[in-house]
Amino acid sequence: MAGPDRESEKESEVWNAIAAFEQILEAMPDDRVALESLYEAYLKIGDQASARKYLLRLARVVINERDEKAAQDMVKRLKESEASDKETEQLIKELTELAGQKEVAPAAPRSRVRHKPVGITAELSLAWKLLEAGHIQQDEYDTIVKDLSENSAKQLNTPVTVLHVLEDRQFRHANSILAFISRDSGLPVIPLSRFEIPPECFQMLPMEIMEHRGAIVFDTMGRDVLVAILNPYDADLRREVEEATKRKCHFFLTPAAEYDAALADIRAKIAAENEGKE
């Protein structure tokens, strides 16, 4: 029974995300993050027709915004969709012409840019959970969804999470929400400021995960590792952390402000180490 129940739960999360992103499109019809996320979400539930509809809308936005670099990727994706209707063929033609206006050199190696839908679906699901549990009102939910969407489109070097939105907006009941998440998920809240995180701990995870996914290894317990996260319901994140550390992981919830302070300290330590090598 556990398998089907888990599948039903994951599908419910996807539908919650779909509802949230469609709400965003009502206010911002050309929001590329929402269009991209809806495309990915409908693919997950096997609705190819709806997924294709949002992919075509995304292609039109790329053309309207004259984004040469995005046009190259969009041509590839439309061709991979194997659709042969006139609308798709016309979009491929326009995108190819747009991409040809600027020769784009191969990108130099750098830290990966966050793939927009990754993490956002889990955060939207958390926001929906808070709404259903009565810890936020509809207008607060709308604000959180809007901020998550807008922040995910920016080149931020901190995770895009519900807890960060609550912190940034100074929600008066943020502490009670954190306590609810802790009780509901079974993860204790850990104040990262009490820990001096050594390099042998934070180096277990790539900066991509710490900056964009919201997980920091802050201590060890024998061979096991202790990990601070911002969304205990993000099963994909937990799996990524376990695969990256190759250790048994014990997860803890931490406030956004504590997380950001720890991340800033880690960056400072890395910068100091690099300066010492020069």
C-alpha positions as CSV (number, residue, x, y, z in Angstrom):
1,M,0.0,0.0,0.0
2,A,2.9,2.4,0.7
3,G,3.9,2.5,-3.0
4,P,0.4,3.6,-4.4
5,D,-0.1,6.0,-1.5
6,R,3.3,7.6,-2.2
7,E,2.4,7.9,-5.9
8,S,-0.9,9.5,-5.0
9,E,0.8,11.9,-2.7
10,K,3.3,12.9,-5.4
11,E,0.5,13.4,-8.0
12,S,-1.4,15.6,-5.5
13,E,1.7,17.7,-5.1
14,V,2.0,18.1,-8.9
15,W,-1.6,19.2,-9.1
16,N,-1.1,21.7,-6.3
17,A,1.8,23.1,-8.3
18,I,-0.2,23.3,-11.5
19,A,-3.0,25.2,-9.7
20,A,-0.4,27.7,-8.3
21,F,1.4,28.3,-11.6
22,E,-1.9,28.7,-13.6
23,Q,-2.8,31.3,-11.0
24,I,0.5,33.1,-11.7
25,L,-0.3,33.1,-15.5
26,E,-3.6,34.8,-14.9
27,A,-1.7,37.8,-13.5
28,M,1.4,37.4,-15.7
29,P,0.5,35.5,-18.9
30,D,4.1,35.6,-20.2
31,D,5.9,34.4,-17.1
32,R,8.5,32.0,-18.4
33,V,9.0,30.3,-15.1
34,A,5.3,29.5,-14.8
35,L,5.1,28.3,-18.4
36,E,8.2,26.1,-18.0
37,S,7.0,24.7,-14.8
38,L,3.5,23.9,-16.2
39,Y,5.2,22.1,-19.1
40,E,7.3,20.0,-16.8
41,A,4.3,19.3,-14.4
42,Y,2.0,18.1,-17.2
43,L,4.8,15.9,-18.5
44,K,5.1,14.3,-15.1
45,I,1.4,13.3,-15.0
46,G,1.4,12.1,-18.6
47,D,-0.8,14.9,-20.1
48,Q,1.2,15.4,-23.3
49,A,-1.4,17.6,-24.9
50,S,-1.4,20.2,-22.1
51,A,2.4,19.9,-21.8
52,R,2.7,20.7,-25.5
53,K,0.3,23.7,-25.2
54,Y,2.6,25.3,-22.6
55,L,5.7,24.5,-24.5
56,L,4.3,26.4,-27.6
57,R,3.3,29.3,-25.4
58,L,6.8,29.4,-24.0
59,A,8.3,29.4,-27.5
60,R,6.2,32.4,-28.4
61,V,7.4,34.3,-25.4
62,V,11.0,33.5,-26.2
63,I,10.4,34.9,-29.7
64,N,8.6,38.0,-28.4
65,E,11.4,38.7,-25.9
66,R,14.0,38.2,-28.7
67,D,16.0,35.8,-26.5
68,E,18.6,34.4,-28.9
69,K,20.2,32.0,-26.5
70,A,16.9,30.6,-25.3
71,A,15.8,30.2,-28.9
72,Q,18.5,27.7,-29.6
73,D,17.3,25.4,-26.7
74,M,13.7,25.9,-27.7
75,V,14.4,24.7,-31.3
76,K,15.9,21.5,-29.9
77,R,13.0,20.9,-27.6
78,L,10.3,21.5,-30.2
79,K,12.1,19.1,-32.6
80,E,12.4,16.5,-29.9
81,S,8.6,16.8,-29.4
82,E,8.2,15.2,-32.8
83,A,5.2,17.4,-33.6
84,S,4.7,18.1,-37.3
85,D,1.8,20.5,-37.3
86,K,2.1,23.9,-39.0
87,E,2.1,25.9,-35.8
88,T,5.2,24.0,-34.5
89,E,7.0,24.2,-37.8
90,Q,6.4,28.0,-38.0
91,L,7.7,28.4,-34.4
92,I,10.8,26.4,-35.3
93,K,11.4,28.5,-38.3
94,E,11.1,31.8,-36.3
95,L,13.2,30.5,-33.5
96,T,15.9,29.3,-35.9
97,E,16.0,32.7,-37.5
98,L,16.2,34.3,-34.1
99,A,19.0,32.0,-32.9
100,G,21.0,32.7,-36.0
101,Q,21.1,36.4,-35.3
102,K,23.8,35.9,-32.7
103,E,26.5,33.3,-32.7
104,V,26.7,32.0,-29.2
105,A,30.1,30.6,-28.1
106,P,30.2,27.5,-25.9
107,A,29.7,28.5,-22.3
108,A,32.7,28.4,-20.1
109,P,32.5,26.0,-17.1
110,R,30.8,27.7,-14.2
111,S,28.4,27.0,-11.4
112,R,25.2,25.6,-12.8
113,V,22.2,27.9,-13.1
114,R,19.2,26.7,-11.2
115,H,16.8,24.7,-13.4
116,K,13.7,26.7,-12.7
117,P,11.2,23.9,-11.9
118,V,13.6,22.1,-9.5
119,G,12.6,22.9,-5.9
120,I,9.8,25.2,-6.8
121,T,7.2,22.4,-7.0
122,A,8.2,21.3,-3.5
123,E,8.0,24.8,-2.2
124,L,4.6,25.4,-3.8
125,S,3.4,22.2,-2.2
126,L,4.6,23.4,1.2
127,A,2.8,26.7,0.7
128,W,-0.4,24.8,-0.2
129,K,0.0,22.6,2.9
130,L,0.3,25.8,5.1
131,L,-2.9,27.2,3.5
132,E,-4.9,24.0,4.0
133,A,-3.7,23.7,7.6
134,G,-4.9,27.3,8.2
135,H,-1.5,28.7,9.0
136,I,-1.7,31.3,6.2
137,Q,-4.6,33.0,4.5
138,Q,-5.5,33.0,0.8
139,D,-3.9,36.4,0.2
140,E,-0.8,35.4,2.0
141,Y,-0.6,32.2,-0.1
142,D,-1.0,34.3,-3.2
143,T,1.9,36.5,-2.1
144,I,4.1,33.5,-1.3
145,V,3.4,31.9,-4.7
146,K,4.1,35.2,-6.5
147,D,7.4,35.7,-4.6
148,L,8.5,32.1,-5.3
149,S,7.9,32.5,-9.0
150,E,9.6,35.9,-9.3
151,N,12.6,34.9,-7.2
152,S,13.1,31.6,-9.1
153,A,13.6,33.7,-12.3
154,K,16.4,35.7,-10.7
155,Q,20.1,34.7,-10.5
156,L,20.0,34.4,-6.8
157,N,22.8,32.7,-4.8
158,T,20.5,31.6,-2.0
159,P,17.7,29.0,-2.2
160,V,14.2,30.0,-3.2
161,T,12.0,28.7,-0.4
162,V,8.8,29.4,1.5
163,L,10.9,30.1,4.7
164,H,12.9,32.7,2.8
165,V,9.7,34.4,1.7
166,L,8.3,34.4,5.2
167,E,11.6,35.9,6.5
168,D,11.8,38.5,3.7
169,R,8.2,39.5,4.2
170,Q,8.5,39.5,8.0
171,F,5.4,37.4,8.4
172,R,4.2,37.9,12.0
173,H,3.5,34.2,12.5
174,A,6.7,32.9,10.8
175,N,7.9,31.3,14.1
176,S,4.6,29.4,14.6
177,I,4.8,28.2,11.0
178,L,8.3,26.9,11.5
179,A,7.1,25.1,14.6
180,F,4.2,23.6,12.7
181,I,6.5,22.3,9.9
182,S,8.8,20.8,12.5
183,R,5.9,19.0,14.3
184,D,4.3,17.9,11.1
185,S,7.5,16.6,9.4
186,G,9.0,15.2,12.6
187,L,12.3,17.2,12.0
188,P,13.7,19.1,14.9
189,V,14.6,22.8,14.4
190,I,18.4,23.3,14.7
191,P,20.0,26.8,15.2
192,L,23.0,26.7,12.8
193,S,24.5,29.7,14.5
194,R,25.6,27.4,17.4
195,F,27.7,25.3,15.1
196,E,31.2,26.1,13.7
197,I,30.9,24.2,10.4
198,P,34.3,22.8,9.4
199,P,35.4,22.4,5.8
200,E,35.3,18.6,6.0
201,C,31.5,18.9,6.5
202,F,30.5,21.6,4.1
203,Q,32.7,20.2,1.4
204,M,30.6,17.1,1.3
205,L,28.0,19.0,-0.8
206,P,28.6,21.0,-4.0
207,M,27.9,24.7,-3.8
208,E,25.0,24.2,-6.2
209,I,23.1,22.2,-3.6
210,M,23.9,24.6,-0.8
211,E,23.1,27.7,-2.8
212,H,20.1,26.5,-4.9
213,R,18.6,23.5,-3.3
214,G,18.8,24.4,0.4
215,A,20.9,21.8,2.3
216,I,24.1,22.2,4.3
217,V,26.1,19.4,6.1
218,F,26.9,21.0,9.5
219,D,28.2,18.2,11.6
220,T,29.0,14.5,11.7
221,M,28.0,11.7,14.1
222,G,30.4,8.8,13.5
223,R,30.1,8.0,9.8
224,D,26.7,9.6,9.7
225,V,26.2,13.3,8.7
226,L,23.8,15.9,10.1
227,V,22.1,18.1,7.4
228,A,20.2,21.3,7.8
229,I,17.4,21.8,5.2
230,L,14.7,24.3,4.6
231,N,11.9,22.0,3.3
232,P,11.5,18.7,5.0
233,Y,8.9,17.6,2.4
234,D,11.3,17.7,-0.5
235,A,12.1,14.0,-1.0
236,D,14.1,14.7,-4.1
237,L,16.4,17.0,-2.2
238,R,17.0,14.4,0.5
239,R,17.9,11.8,-2.1
240,E,20.3,14.2,-3.8
241,V,22.0,14.9,-0.5
242,E,22.3,11.2,0.3
243,E,23.7,10.5,-3.1
244,A,26.2,13.4,-2.9
245,T,27.5,12.5,0.6
246,K,27.3,8.7,0.2
247,R,26.5,8.7,3.9
248,K,23.5,8.0,6.1
249,C,22.0,11.5,6.6
250,H,20.0,12.8,9.6
251,F,18.0,15.9,8.6
252,F,17.1,18.9,10.6
253,L,15.0,22.0,9.9
254,T,16.6,25.4,10.2
255,P,15.2,29.0,9.9
256,A,16.1,30.8,6.7
257,A,18.1,33.6,8.4
258,E,20.2,30.9,10.2
259,Y,20.7,29.1,6.9
260,D,21.8,32.3,5.0
261,A,24.3,33.2,7.8
262,A,25.8,29.8,7.7
263,L,26.0,29.9,3.9
264,A,27.7,33.3,4.0
265,D,30.2,31.9,6.6
266,I,31.0,29.0,4.3
267,R,31.6,31.3,1.3
268,A,34.0,33.4,3.5
269,K,35.9,30.3,4.5
270,I,36.2,29.2,0.9
271,A,37.3,32.6,-0.2
272,A,39.9,32.8,2.5
273,E,41.3,29.4,1.6
274,N,41.5,30.4,-2.1
275,E,43.4,33.5,-1.2
276,G,45.8,31.5,0.9
277,K,46.7,29.4,-2.2
278,E,47.5,32.4,-4.4
